Each structure stands twice: as structure tokens, then as C-alpha cells.
């Protein structure tokens, strides 16, 4: 699976952005896919992940730090993962990475992910 993230940019606090992650390969629909972020000088941090369970049903996991503000979704027909980010805060500033995992759960540990996109920068000004 190859992943390419896009949609980052500069936004004021309180604003919104939607990140996209385009995936290649026929295994996207069966893969767990997620978002991580890394701020300058900090470790990579889990944001959210999602797994399709059949039809339009899915399991999702969202970090407490973004719960209620960020929503992860996927479109298997388009091989695309999304992250809708609302009510952005300066502390959300980071490079955001999409990733894919072959495990059957919805992991938050970055070591469980096998494939990574190149990252897209989100900057939130105060």
C-alpha cells in the first residue's frame, strides 16, 4: 500500500481543515488506516484510526486530545482516508501522517502500522 497525504495548510485557531490520504493497492478496504501527527521536538502521536467491518460499518478510535473536534472517515470506493479537523488549536500544529496496518484490531501504537505516507503540515495560528 502506498499512501499520499494532502490538505494541510495554515489556518487560524478555531478554523477547520480536511486532510485526505490517497492509497494505492487493492488491500485498502481491508486495511486499518489511521492518522498520526508529530509536532516539532515531540514524539509521533496517535490521532485516529478506522477499520471497515463490512458494508458501511466500521470501528474507529480517536485520541482523547482531539475527540469531539476531529472525525476520521474513509471511502473504500475511492481508496481514500479523511480527517476532518474542526475547532483547531495552536497545539494541533504538526506534520500529519497517514498510515496503514495489516492487523485486525484498531491500534494506536505506531509500531503496529506497516505503511506510511509522506506527511502534510498543519499550522494553526493563534
One Martini backbone bead per residue (centre of mass of N, CA, C, O) as a GRO file, in nm:
protein
  126
    1UNK     BB    1   0.094   0.037   0.025
    2UNK     BB    2   0.026   0.364  -0.086
    3UNK     BB    3   0.072   0.698   0.053
    4UNK     BB    4  -0.108   1.027   0.027
    5UNK     BB    5  -0.094   1.331   0.168
    6UNK     BB    6  -0.340   1.601   0.219
    7UNK     BB    7  -0.452   1.949   0.321
    8UNK     BB    8  -0.266   2.125   0.432
    9UNK     BB    9  -0.202   2.426   0.646
   10UNK     BB   10  -0.313   2.751   0.714
   11UNK     BB   11  -0.475   2.832   1.031
   12UNK     BB   12  -0.693   2.947   1.242
   13UNK     BB   13  -0.815   2.954   1.526
   14UNK     BB   14  -1.120   2.760   1.488
   15UNK     BB   15  -1.074   2.618   1.244
   16UNK     BB   16  -1.062   2.428   0.929
   17UNK     BB   17  -0.976   2.091   0.812
   18UNK     BB   18  -0.904   1.857   0.536
   19UNK     BB   19  -0.777   1.548   0.519
   20UNK     BB   20  -0.596   1.342   0.285
   21UNK     BB   21  -0.564   0.983   0.176
   22UNK     BB   22  -0.409   0.825  -0.079
   23UNK     BB   23  -0.450   0.493  -0.207
   24UNK     BB   24  -0.279   0.211  -0.305
   25UNK     BB   25  -0.427  -0.072  -0.377
   26UNK     BB   26  -0.632  -0.366  -0.293
   27UNK     BB   27  -0.611  -0.343   0.050
   28UNK     BB   28  -0.758  -0.100   0.175
   29UNK     BB   29  -1.041  -0.211   0.276
   30UNK     BB   30  -0.874  -0.422   0.483
   31UNK     BB   31  -0.747  -0.183   0.623
   32UNK     BB   32  -0.595  -0.013   0.860
   33UNK     BB   33  -0.642   0.338   0.916
   34UNK     BB   34  -0.442   0.640   0.991
   35UNK     BB   35  -0.348   0.902   1.226
   36UNK     BB   36  -0.066   1.110   1.268
   37UNK     BB   37   0.154   1.319   1.478
   38UNK     BB   38   0.425   1.580   1.457
   39UNK     BB   39   0.587   1.782   1.655
   40UNK     BB   40   0.819   1.984   1.739
   41UNK     BB   41   1.013   1.790   1.959
   42UNK     BB   42   0.820   1.543   1.923
   43UNK     BB   43   0.638   1.277   1.930
   44UNK     BB   44   0.459   1.057   1.791
   45UNK     BB   45   0.095   1.082   1.746
   46UNK     BB   46  -0.206   0.974   1.799
   47UNK     BB   47  -0.536   1.026   1.652
   48UNK     BB   48  -0.659   0.809   1.428
   49UNK     BB   49  -0.876   0.519   1.348
   50UNK     BB   50  -0.985   0.272   1.088
   51UNK     BB   51  -1.233   0.001   1.035
   52UNK     BB   52  -1.367  -0.222   0.838
   53UNK     BB   53  -1.672  -0.451   0.888
   54UNK     BB   54  -1.889  -0.395   0.670
   55UNK     BB   55  -1.985  -0.213   0.447
   56UNK     BB   56  -2.056   0.081   0.640
   57UNK     BB   57  -1.904  -0.035   0.864
   58UNK     BB   58  -1.715   0.060   1.171
   59UNK     BB   59  -1.408   0.115   1.337
   60UNK     BB   60  -1.312   0.360   1.589
   61UNK     BB   61  -1.030   0.573   1.690
   62UNK     BB   62  -0.978   0.838   1.936
   63UNK     BB   63  -0.819   1.078   2.067
   64UNK     BB   64  -0.870   1.275   2.337
   65UNK     BB   65  -0.737   1.546   2.219
   66UNK     BB   66  -0.970   1.528   1.956
   67UNK     BB   67  -1.226   1.474   2.070
   68UNK     BB   68  -1.498   1.643   1.903
   69UNK     BB   69  -1.311   1.765   1.648
   70UNK     BB   70  -1.233   1.496   1.516
   71UNK     BB   71  -1.283   1.310   1.196
   72UNK     BB   72  -1.294   0.990   1.080
   73UNK     BB   73  -1.267   0.860   0.737
   74UNK     BB   74  -1.391   0.651   0.459
   75UNK     BB   75  -1.334   0.553   0.100
   76UNK     BB   76  -1.317   0.261  -0.064
   77UNK     BB   77  -1.387   0.345  -0.361
   78UNK     BB   78  -1.137   0.575  -0.335
   79UNK     BB   79  -0.899   0.513  -0.152
   80UNK     BB   80  -0.983   0.705   0.112
   81UNK     BB   81  -0.870   0.920   0.365
   82UNK     BB   82  -0.995   1.108   0.650
   83UNK     BB   83  -0.965   1.445   0.822
   84UNK     BB   84  -1.170   1.621   1.028
   85UNK     BB   85  -1.093   1.958   1.135
   86UNK     BB   86  -1.200   2.120   1.423
   87UNK     BB   87  -1.130   2.354   1.636
   88UNK     BB   88  -0.854   2.466   1.612
   89UNK     BB   89  -0.528   2.453   1.757
   90UNK     BB   90  -0.206   2.530   1.812
   91UNK     BB   91  -0.148   2.228   1.925
   92UNK     BB   92  -0.209   2.101   1.624
   93UNK     BB   93   0.061   2.153   1.533
   94UNK     BB   94   0.173   1.954   1.251
   95UNK     BB   95   0.264   1.657   1.119
   96UNK     BB   96   0.065   1.459   0.907
   97UNK     BB   97   0.000   1.107   0.912
   98UNK     BB   98  -0.048   0.830   0.719
   99UNK     BB   99  -0.166   0.487   0.785
  100UNK     BB  100  -0.106   0.125   0.762
  101UNK     BB  101  -0.262  -0.190   0.863
  102UNK     BB  102  -0.271  -0.561   0.916
  103UNK     BB  103  -0.438  -0.564   1.141
  104UNK     BB  104  -0.758  -0.638   1.319
  105UNK     BB  105  -0.739  -0.394   1.469
  106UNK     BB  106  -0.718  -0.063   1.646
  107UNK     BB  107  -0.436   0.094   1.655
  108UNK     BB  108  -0.213   0.336   1.842
  109UNK     BB  109   0.048   0.204   1.757
  110UNK     BB  110   0.294   0.273   1.533
  111UNK     BB  111   0.421  -0.024   1.519
  112UNK     BB  112   0.149  -0.144   1.371
  113UNK     BB  113   0.252   0.009   1.123
  114UNK     BB  114   0.358  -0.042   0.773
  115UNK     BB  115   0.244   0.226   0.638
  116UNK     BB  116   0.358   0.548   0.494
  117UNK     BB  117   0.334   0.866   0.456
  118UNK     BB  118   0.478   1.195   0.408
  119UNK     BB  119   0.307   1.427   0.491
  120UNK     BB  120   0.127   1.710   0.645
  121UNK     BB  121   0.108   2.048   0.712
  122UNK     BB  122  -0.009   2.194   1.020
  123UNK     BB  123  -0.108   2.537   1.088
  124UNK     BB  124  -0.186   2.711   1.394
  125UNK     BB  125  -0.302   3.019   1.464
  126UNK     BB  126  -0.359   3.272   1.726
   0.00000   0.00000   0.00000
